[in-house]
């Protein structure tokens, strides 16, 4: 067996060293993002809006997949292979620190999930700062999901809600709002390195001295405050780890051990277990933030296979339970 595919204790695989290009790209991205708070506001405004323009995957990424741009209760969404909706659907909320996205890596991951599951997939294009701070993103996510359920685009027991980074935190917050409102819930939550505590003041987080977190914490805090728009960062709608976990659907979460949110994601897993919510997790040794979106690496390949298998299992289990109940 290829050593890169040997199971590792945290649930991932024994890692290969990331390509030099990935390491260099990470340093460039961290360095570039650290400049954002220093830019003049008009320049920053234009730059952020430019980073929010993507509404469909690049042709080379979604090759062979039918793409349909749609709107649900006024919220735009882009569907991949919508004709497969009867098989199930994966609805995704992209990350980007509530400032940007979706990017090519997120589109590539969603296209790969669509291919591997044989289901429809949708990217909700929620509003973001600087034009639309909180609660626009959460309002859009909830309104869009309610409309998709109401219009029959999502059917009971046959859809998964996912998100990465900020989108993962948004997915968790949206699920809590849907639960509290008595709305239909997804069959499961698929969270990739979710940003579930934008306050980042927990002792476990403050004790974390990994270089990636030390370098990026100031920018994350800046992003959080721009998104919150004066609302306390500990508010559960912003930091859903502070919200109730009881009666949420099963959760699958993955994170790399080099991820800045590792400590908070471990807290999330403990909170889910304490509330009796079925939770499975992957901790990929050496994995960087949202590592599954580097879809060409062995670690990403292993995790995406695991995610696709979990999606199929959840859709099958939840659909069977719904049919029996009906």
N, C-alpha and C positions, 0 to 999 in steps of 0.2 A: 504493500500500500504506500502511495505517495505520502511522505511525512506531513505534507501540508494539509492532508485530509484526515489526520488522526484526531479523534474527538479529544477535546481539552476539558479540564475539570469544570470550567465555568459554563459549559454548554456550547461553546464554539468549537473551533478546531485549533490544532497547534499552528501558530501563525508563521508565515513567511515574512521576511523583512519587506516592508513596502518598497516599491520602486523609488529610485532617487527622485524621479519626476514628481511623485506624490509628496515626498518630503519637502521638496523645493516649493511645490505649489502651496502646501500648507503654510510655509513661512511667508510666502508672498501674500496670501489671503489674510493672515493675521496682521501682517504689517500694514496692508492697505486698509483694513477695517479700522485699525487704530487711528487712522487719519480722519475718519468721518466726523467725529465731534469737533474737529478743528476747522472744518470748512465753513466759509460764510454761508449763512442760511439760504440765500437764493441759489447758490451753487449746489448745496446739499439737497435742496428741494428738487431741483431738476434731476440730479443724479439718482435720487431715490425713486422718483417717478419713472425714470428710464428702466430701473431694475424691476419694475412691476408690470412691464408691458407684455410679458410672455403669456399668450392665451392658448397656445397649442404646441405640441411637441415638434421639434425639428423633424423634417422628412426622414432623415437617415435613422433617427431613433425609432420612429413609429412605422417603419416601412412595412407595408402589408396590412396595417391595422386601420379599419375605417374610423375616421375622426369626425365628430359632430359637435359644434359649438351650440350651446343651448342656454336657457335662462330659467331659473326656478324661483318664483316669487321675487323676480327682479334681480336675483343674484346670478351672475354668469358662472357657467360650469362647462368644462370640456370633457366629452365622453369618448372613451376608446372602446370600440366594438360594442356600441349600445344594443345591437341586435341580439347580444348574448345575455341580456338582462334576466331572462327567465332562468338561466343557469345560476345566477347570483351576481352580486356587484360588490366592488370594493370602491368606497368613496374616500378620497384622500384630501387632507389639508396640509399644504406645503409649509415647510419651515422657511427661515430667513430673518429670524429675530424680530418678527412683526414689522419688518422694514422692506423686505424684498422677496422676490421669487414669484412663481416657481422657476427653478433653473434647469439646465439640461440634465443634470444628474438626477433630479427628482422625476423629471419626465421619463428618463431612461429606466429608473427603478419601477415606475408605475407601468410602463409598457412591458417590462419583463414579467411583472406580477400578472398582468393581463394574459400574456402568452402562456404562462405556466399554469394558471388556474382555469383558463378557458371561459372566464366570466367577463362581464362588462366592468369597466373601471371609469371613474370620474374624478376630475380635479376641480374642486370648488375654488373659484377665484375671488376670495373675500377681499374687502377693502382694508387698506392699511394707512398708517401715517405716511407723510405729514398731513395729507388732506383729511384722512379719516382715522383718528385715534380711537381707543377704546370708548364705547363697546361695539364699534362697527364690525370688527372681525367676528366676535362671538355672535352678534345679532345675525350677521350674514350666514354663518355656519348653521345656526339653529333654524333660521327661516328657510334656507335651502333644503335642509334635511326634512323638515316638516312638509314642504311642498313636494319633494320627491316621493315621500310616503303617501301623501294625499292623492297625488296624480298617478300612483301605481308604478312609478319608475323604480321604487324600492318596495319589495314585498316582504311581509312578515317572516322573519327567520332566514332570509336569503340575502342579507347584506352585511358587510363589514365596514366599520369606520376606522380609518387609519390616519396617521400623521407622523411627521418627523420634526424633531427639535421644537421650535415654537408651535408648529402645526400639531405636534403630538400633545403638547399642553392644551392647545385649543380643542383638540378632539376629546380629551378627557373632560374639559370644562363643558363642552357642548353635550356630552353624554349625561353629565350631572344635571344640566338644565332640562334635557329631554325627560330624564327619569322623574325629576321633581314636578314636571308638568303633565305627567301621565301619558306622554307621547310614546309611539313605538320606538323601541331600542334596537340597535344593531345586534347581530348574533355574536359579535365580539369586537374588541378594540385591539388594533394592531399598532403598537407604538414603537417608533424607532428613535431612541435617544431623546425622549420627550423632555421639554423644558417645563417642568411642573411647578417650580417655585422661582418666580422671577425676582423675588426679594433677595435670594441667595445669602441669607444671614444665619442659616442653621449652623450650629457648632461643627457638624461634620463637614460642611462645605467650607467654612472658614479655616478649618484645619488642613484642607486639601492644598498642598503646595506643588502639585504637578505644574510644570512650566506652561503647558497650554492654557491652564485655567488662570494662572497668575497673569499671563500676557493679555488674555481676553476678557477678564472680569470687568474692567472699567468700561469697555465697549458694550458688553452685555447689560451692565447697569444703565448706561446711557440709553440703550435701545429700550429697556424696560420702562424707564421713566417717560420716554417719548410716547410709547404705546399707551401707558396708563393714563396719561393726561391729567395728573393730579389725584387720581383714585389711589388709595393705599395699596402698595404692591402685595401686601398679604391678603387682600380680598380674594376669596376662593374663586371668583370668576376670572381673576388674573393668575392666581397661583392655585390651581385646583387640588394640589396636595393638601391644602387646608380645608377642602370640602369633604363631604361625606362620601364614603366609598360603598356603603351598603347598597345592595340590589343593583349594582352595575353588572353588565354582561362580562363574561370571561375576557381576560386581558392577556395578550402576548406582547412582551416588551424585550427589546434587545439594545445592548449598549456595549461599547468598547471600554476596556479598562483604562484607556487614555482619554476618555471622554470627560469634558468638564462637568457634566451633569451626573456622573457616576454615583456620588454620595446621595443625591436627592432621589435618583432612580431606585437605589436600594431601599431608601425610606418609603418610596411609593410601593414597592413590592411588599414590604412588611405591613403597610397600612391596608393593602388589598387583602392580604392573608388574614389580618386581624378582623376584617369585616366579612370574611367568609366568601370573598370573590375568588373564583378559580383564576390563578395567575401562573403563567409559564414565562420563563425568561432565558435569555442567552446573554452571557457576559463573555465577549470575545477578547481573549488575551492580546494586548497590544493594539486593539482596534481604536481608531480615531473616531471623531464625532461623525455620526451617520455613515459609518464605514460600509453598510450594505449598498450604498449608492455608488460605490466604486465597483460596479458590477463585474468587471473583468478580473478581480482578484479572487483567489481561492476562498478567502474568508467571506466575501460578499456572496459568492456562488453558494457556499454551504448554507449561509443564513437565509438567502432568498428561497432556496429549496425548502428549508424548514418553515419559513413564513407561508409559502404557497400550500404546503401540506396542512398547516394549521388552519388556513382559510378554508380549504376544502372540507376538512374535518368539522369545523364549526358550522359551515353552511349545511352540511349533511345532518349533523346532530340537531341543530336548532330547527331546521325545516321539518324533520321527523317529529320533533316534540310539538311543533305548531300544528301539524296535521292531525296528530292524535288528540290534542286539546280541542281542535275545531270539530 
